[in-house]
Amino acid sequence: MSTVRPKGVSRRELGLSARQLALEAEYQAFAMQEVAPLAEQIDRTEEIPRPLVDRLASAGMLRGAAFDEPPDPIAHGLRHEALAYASASVEGLVNVHLMVTEALERWGTALQRRRWVPELATGARLAALAITEPEVGSDASSVRTRARAAGRGYVLDGRKKWITCGQIADVFLVLARCEEGPATFLVPRDAPGLRIEPIRGLLGCRGYMLAELHLDSCAVPADHLLGAVGAGFSHVATTALCAGRVNLAWACVGVGQACLDAALRHAGERRQFGHAIEDFELVQRILTRMIARIDAAFLLCLRASHERASGGAAAASMEAAIAKYFASTTLTRVASDALQLHGALGCSAEVPLQRYFRDAKIMELIEGTTQILETMIARQASSRARVASALGACAGNGREQSASL
């Protein structure tokens, strides 16, 4: 794979500042030079080399928003797009790490932030989010892992499965259920009672280094509780998931752009019936659909990041869900189209299309499946419509009363 990313359309007119464009170029250069050459190895070995993790940390890729002044969600999105263009697996490591970091920055005490965030930002510790369980996936509020107060801390019992970067993470943000309600705990890798079991053979995103966590009377100190008991899902976990959805949407744009670039290159080089296949109308239609869908996904990512910058939690959650839904479903279609254009070559190890195709399916399942997001978006839209209707009725009644006076 080339270590130079093809030049795309200029995005200045789309609202990116000069600083954001400069950061985008910096992220792309890093991804193409440091990540892309290792992407096939990562997919084959199902492991991200530790030296690459160290280079990610040195380049500031593991730093959360707390270190930005002012915070720039769009720049963060461009980072995830660039990394995913080179390797969806590497972007996944950065994403889950920053999901935990964001939850800490938002809900941690001053002492917790001082203790944990600098180590996470420098890569001294890697973090992973542990919500999913063998019997609990989309319905994260129904986790079965239990936590009970014991002495000066808590004891956790349960299992977590499909935990991204679980094989190498140094600390886990674990969602559990106390008698008073859901709670989240920072569980170090060396916590007594924690056993980590690697999961291998994933369809795509093979460098996620998944693991199953076995929590058998796992003890953590009281100051490892993040946020309040009862707010573990509604506040802490939701903060992490919202961040993860926006980041993953940007990542889908990155992989989608890689698919498009490969398709355009192949269509220009491959000749059939005396012509480059890019001259055939059917191929042009496929390429046009790919271009339009990726551009639309990019714009939805911009909108979702703008909402995160504005600080409106409800609107940010809605826009994150829309962006992730559209970008991930778009990626599935774009990856399929790109592979179709390549024919048998796309199924081989000679080009990365089969890796993009496999990764695309995984990205449509994580951080909220397509079907869960469809339900969530429709319900939120219906709720908004009812509120707007009620407010309109109240305003109408007010005007009628004023007129009668």
C-alpha positions in Angstrom: 0.0 0.0 0.0 1.2 3.5 -0.8 2.2 5.6 2.1 0.8 8.7 0.4 -3.0 9.3 0.7 -4.6 10.4 -2.6 -5.6 14.1 -2.7 -9.4 14.4 -2.1 -11.6 17.4 -2.7 -10.9 20.6 -0.8 -12.9 20.8 2.4 -12.3 24.4 3.3 -15.6 25.4 1.8 -17.3 22.8 4.0 -16.5 24.9 7.1 -13.1 23.5 8.2 -10.8 26.1 9.6 -7.2 26.5 8.5 -6.1 24.8 11.8 -8.4 21.9 11.2 -7.1 21.4 7.7 -3.5 21.5 9.0 -4.4 18.9 11.7 -6.1 16.7 9.1 -3.0 16.7 7.0 -0.9 15.9 10.1 -3.2 13.0 11.0 -3.3 11.6 7.5 0.5 11.7 7.2 0.9 9.9 10.5 -1.7 7.3 9.5 -0.2 6.6 6.1 3.4 6.5 7.3 3.0 4.6 10.6 -0.3 2.7 10.4 -1.0 1.8 6.8 2.2 -0.3 6.3 1.1 -2.5 9.3 -2.6 -2.8 8.4 -2.4 -6.2 6.7 -0.1 -7.6 9.4 -2.5 -6.5 12.1 -5.4 -8.1 10.2 -3.4 -11.4 9.8 -2.0 -11.7 13.3 -5.0 -10.2 15.1 -2.7 -8.0 17.1 -1.6 -4.3 17.1 2.2 -4.2 17.8 3.1 -2.5 21.0 5.6 -0.2 19.3 2.8 1.2 17.1 0.7 1.8 20.3 3.7 3.7 21.7 4.0 5.8 18.5 0.3 6.6 18.7 0.8 7.9 22.2 3.9 9.9 21.2 2.0 11.5 18.4 -0.8 12.6 20.8 -3.4 10.2 19.3 -4.5 9.0 22.7 -5.1 12.5 24.2 -8.7 13.4 25.1 -10.5 16.7 24.7 -9.3 17.9 28.2 -5.9 18.6 26.6 -7.3 20.7 23.8 -7.7 24.5 24.2 -10.4 25.0 23.1 -11.8 21.5 22.7 -12.3 20.7 19.0 -14.6 17.7 18.3 -14.2 18.2 14.6 -10.4 17.8 14.8 -11.0 14.7 16.9 -13.3 13.3 14.2 -10.7 14.0 11.5 -8.2 12.0 13.6 -10.5 9.0 13.6 -11.2 9.3 9.9 -7.5 9.3 9.1 -6.6 6.4 11.3 -9.5 4.3 10.0 -8.5 5.0 6.4 -5.3 3.2 7.2 -6.6 0.6 9.7 -10.1 0.2 11.2 -8.5 -1.9 14.0 -6.1 0.8 15.1 -8.9 3.4 15.1 -10.9 1.0 17.3 -8.1 1.0 19.9 -8.0 4.7 19.9 -11.7 5.1 20.0 -12.4 2.8 23.0 -9.5 4.4 24.9 -10.9 7.8 24.3 -14.4 6.7 25.2 -13.2 5.9 28.7 -11.1 9.0 28.8 -14.1 11.2 28.0 -16.2 9.6 30.6 -13.4 10.2 33.2 -13.1 13.8 32.1 -16.8 14.4 32.4 -17.8 12.4 35.5 -14.6 11.8 37.4 -13.7 13.6 40.6 -10.8 16.1 40.6 -8.7 13.4 42.3 -9.7 10.7 39.7 -8.9 13.1 36.8 -5.5 14.0 38.2 -4.7 10.3 38.8 -6.0 8.7 35.6 -6.3 11.1 32.8 -2.6 12.1 32.4 -1.6 8.4 32.3 -4.2 7.7 29.7 -3.3 10.7 27.6 0.4 9.7 27.5 -0.3 6.0 26.8 1.2 4.9 30.1 -2.1 3.1 30.6 -4.6 1.9 27.9 -8.3 1.9 28.7 -11.2 -0.3 27.5 -14.9 -0.1 28.0 -16.6 -3.2 29.5 -20.3 -3.1 29.0 -21.3 -6.0 26.8 -22.0 -9.4 28.4 -22.7 -12.9 27.0 -26.4 -12.4 27.4 -26.5 -8.5 27.2 -25.7 -6.6 24.1 -27.9 -3.8 22.8 -29.9 -3.6 26.1 -26.9 -2.3 28.0 -29.1 -1.1 30.9 -29.8 -4.7 31.8 -26.3 -5.8 32.6 -26.1 -8.8 35.0 -22.7 -8.1 36.5 -23.2 -7.3 40.1 -21.3 -4.9 42.5 -21.7 -4.8 46.2 -20.1 -2.6 48.9 -17.6 -4.5 50.9 -15.3 -2.9 53.5 -13.6 0.1 52.0 -14.5 -0.7 48.4 -16.7 -2.9 46.1 -16.7 -6.4 45.0 -17.8 -7.2 41.4 -19.1 -10.6 40.0 -20.0 -11.3 36.4 -18.7 -11.7 32.9 -18.0 -9.2 30.1 -17.6 -10.3 26.5 -16.5 -8.8 23.2 -14.4 -6.2 25.0 -12.3 -4.2 22.5 -8.6 -4.1 23.4 -9.4 -6.3 26.4 -6.3 -8.3 25.7 -3.9 -5.3 26.4 -5.9 -2.7 28.3 -4.5 -1.7 31.6 -7.8 -0.5 33.1 -11.4 -1.2 32.3 -14.5 1.0 32.8 -16.9 -1.7 33.9 -20.7 -1.2 34.0 -22.3 -3.2 36.9 -25.5 -3.2 38.9 -25.7 -2.3 42.6 -28.8 -2.6 44.7 -29.4 1.1 44.2 -29.0 0.9 40.4 -26.3 0.8 37.7 -22.8 2.0 38.5 -19.4 2.2 36.7 -16.1 1.2 38.2 -12.5 1.6 37.1 -11.0 -1.9 37.3 -7.2 -2.2 36.9 -5.9 -5.2 34.9 -4.2 -6.5 38.1 -7.3 -6.2 40.3 -7.7 -9.3 42.5 -10.4 -11.6 41.0 -10.1 -10.4 37.4 -9.3 -13.0 34.7 -8.9 -12.1 31.0 -9.6 -14.6 28.3 -8.6 -13.6 24.7 -11.2 -13.9 21.9 -9.8 -14.7 18.4 -11.2 -15.4 14.9 -13.4 -12.3 14.5 -14.8 -11.8 11.0 -13.4 -8.3 10.7 -11.6 -5.6 12.7 -9.3 -8.5 13.7 -6.9 -6.2 15.5 -9.5 -5.2 18.1 -7.8 -7.8 20.4 -11.1 -8.7 21.9 -11.4 -10.4 25.3 -13.8 -11.9 27.8 -13.5 -10.6 31.3 -14.3 -12.9 34.3 -15.0 -11.0 37.4 -14.9 -13.4 40.4 -15.2 -11.5 43.6 -13.1 -8.8 41.9 -12.2 -6.2 44.6 -11.7 -2.5 43.8 -11.3 0.5 46.2 -14.2 2.9 46.8 -12.5 5.7 44.9 -12.6 3.5 41.8 -16.4 4.2 41.5 -16.9 6.6 38.6 -19.9 8.9 39.0 -22.7 8.2 41.4 -24.3 4.8 42.0 -27.5 4.8 40.0 -26.1 7.0 37.2 -23.7 4.4 35.8 -25.7 3.8 32.6 -27.8 7.0 32.2 -24.8 9.3 32.6 -21.4 7.7 32.6 -21.8 4.9 30.1 -24.0 7.1 27.8 -21.3 9.7 27.7 -18.8 7.1 26.5 -21.2 5.6 24.0 -22.2 9.0 22.5 -18.5 9.8 22.0 -17.8 6.4 20.6 -20.7 6.7 18.0 -19.4 10.0 16.7 -15.9 8.7 16.5 -17.0 5.5 14.8 -19.1 7.5 12.2 -15.9 9.4 11.3 -14.1 6.1 11.1 -16.7 4.7 8.7 -16.1 7.7 6.5 -12.3 6.9 6.5 -12.8 3.3 5.5 -15.4 4.3 3.0 -13.0 6.8 1.4 -10.3 4.1 1.2 -12.8 1.9 -0.6 -13.7 4.7 -3.0 -10.0 5.5 -3.7 -9.3 1.9 -4.4 -12.3 1.7 -6.7 -11.4 4.8 -8.6 -7.8 3.6 -9.1 -8.9 0.2 -10.2 -11.6 1.5 -12.6 -9.0 3.7 -14.3 -6.4 0.9 -14.6 -8.6 -2.1 -15.5 -9.3 -2.5 -19.2 -12.1 -4.7 -20.7 -13.4 -4.7 -24.2 -10.7 -2.2 -25.3 -11.7 0.4 -22.7 -10.9 1.3 -19.0 -13.9 0.1 -17.1 -14.4 3.7 -15.8 -15.7 4.5 -19.3 -18.7 2.2 -18.8 -22.0 3.8 -17.6 -22.8 1.0 -15.1 -19.4 1.5 -13.5 -19.9 5.3 -13.5 -23.2 4.9 -11.7 -21.6 2.7 -9.0 -18.8 5.2 -8.5 -21.3 8.1 -8.3 -23.3 6.4 -5.6 -20.2 5.8 -3.6 -19.0 9.4 -3.9 -22.4 10.9 -3.0 -22.9 8.6 0.0 -19.5 9.2 1.5 -19.8 12.9 1.1 -23.2 12.8 2.8 -21.8 10.7 5.7 -18.9 13.2 6.0 -21.4 16.1 6.3 -23.4 14.2 9.0 -20.2 13.7 10.9 -19.5 17.4 10.8 -23.0 18.1 12.1 -22.7 15.6 14.9 -19.3 17.1 15.9 -20.8 20.6 15.8 -23.5 19.5 18.2 -20.9 18.0 20.6 -19.1 21.3 20.5 -22.2 23.2 21.4 -22.7 21.2 24.6 -26.4 20.2 24.1 -26.5 16.6 25.4 -29.8 15.5 23.9 -29.1 17.0 20.5 -25.6 15.6 20.5 -26.9 12.1 21.3 -29.4 12.3 18.4 -26.9 13.6 15.9 -24.3 11.0 17.0 -26.9 8.2 16.4 -27.9 9.6 13.0 -24.2 10.0 11.9 -23.2 6.5 13.1 -26.3 4.9 11.5 -25.9 6.5 8.1 -22.1 6.2 8.0 -22.0 2.6 9.0 -24.8 1.5 6.6 -23.2 3.6 3.9 -19.8 1.9 4.5 -21.4 -1.6 4.2 -22.8 -0.7 0.8 -19.7 1.2 -0.4 -17.4 -1.7 0.6 -19.6 -4.1 -1.2 -19.6 -2.0 -4.4 -15.9 -1.5 -4.3 -15.3 -5.2 -4.0 -17.8 -5.9 -6.8 -15.9 -3.5 -9.1 -12.7 -5.4 -8.4 -14.2 -8.8 -9.1 -12.2 -11.8 -8.1 -9.2 -9.5 -7.3 -11.3 -7.9 -4.5 -11.6 -11.3 -2.8 -7.9 -11.9 -2.8 -5.1 -10.9 -0.4 -3.5 -8.8 -3.2 -5.6 -5.8 -2.4 -7.2 -4.7 0.9 -10.8 -4.8 -0.4 -11.7 -8.0 1.4 -10.4 -6.5 4.6 -12.5 -3.4 4.1 -15.5 -5.5 3.4 -15.1 -7.6 6.6 -14.4 -4.5 8.7 -17.4 -2.8 7.4 -19.8 -5.4 8.8 -18.3 -5.2 12.2 -18.6 -1.4 12.3 -22.3 -1.7 11.5 -22.8 -3.9 14.7 -20.7 -2.0 17.3 -21.6 1.1 19.3 -25.3 0.4 18.5 -26.5 -2.0 15.8 -28.3 -0.6 12.8 -31.6 -1.8 14.1 -31.1 -0.4 17.6 -30.2 3.0 16.1 -33.2 3.0 13.9 -35.4 2.5 16.9 -33.6 5.1 18.9 -33.7 7.8 16.2 -37.4 7.2 15.4 -38.4 7.4 19.1 -36.4 10.5 19.7 -37.8 12.2 16.6 -41.4 11.2 17.7 -40.7 12.6 21.2 -39.5 15.9 19.7 -42.5 16.1 17.5 -44.9 15.6 20.5 -43.0 18.3 22.5 -43.1 20.7 19.5 -46.9 20.1 19.1 -47.5 20.6 22.7 -45.5 23.9 22.7 -47.4 25.0 19.6 -50.7 24.3 21.2 -49.7 26.3 24.4 -48.5 29.2 22.2 -51.8 29.2 20.3 -53.9 29.2 23.5 -51.8 32.1 24.8 -52.5 34.1 21.6 -56.2 33.4 21.9 -56.3 34.6 25.5 -54.5 37.8 24.6 -56.9 38.5 21.8 -59.9 38.0 24.1 -58.5 40.5 26.5 
